Amino acid sequence: MKGRDAASIRGGAIDSLTDIRDDAARIEYYISDRSRDEFIADDLTRDAVERCLVRIICEAISRLANTRTSFAPPATLQGMGDRLQHEYDQISPDLIWDIVNDDLPNLKADAERALAKLRAGRPHSEGEPG
């Protein structure tokens, strides 16, 4: 990357991965002890979860695309950030529930693994999980 040294790129990746991990933890807290029906009926919780997803998907993951990590979001999340921002009125609460229960745990675990590697100074290898 022109104009950016390896340390600033690495620092940006650490910041973005930390954001993913922290927002995923917030979402887990927000939905803990809730059923799908309770989540769907609770506008406040749904709004909080969607806000965290926008930060994770739109911001942190897009910033990671500009780093040299091999971290990549699950295929089901690709394009979801734009949909959450621009087609929010067409996103079903069931889809949000499925994402946070099916995709988020793996995304958080991948972010934690990638963070550990970056903090240890080990670069990611091609084909190696996040």
Secondary structure, DSSP 8 states (H G I E B T S, - for coil): -TT--HHHHHHHHHHHHHHHHHHHHHHHHHHTT--HHHHHH-HHHHHHHHHHHHIIIIIIHHHHTTSS------GGGTTHHHHHHHSGGG--HHHHHHIIIIIHHHHHHHHHHHHHHHHTT----TTS--
